[in-house]
Amino acid sequence: MGMSEMNTWVLIRRYDKL
């Protein structure tokens, strides 16, 4: 797990909320 992967997960979660 890396910071870049965590950032991607956050982006995906935000997209799902939209």
Secondary structure, 3 states (H helix, E strand, C coil): CCHHHHHHHHHHHHHHHC
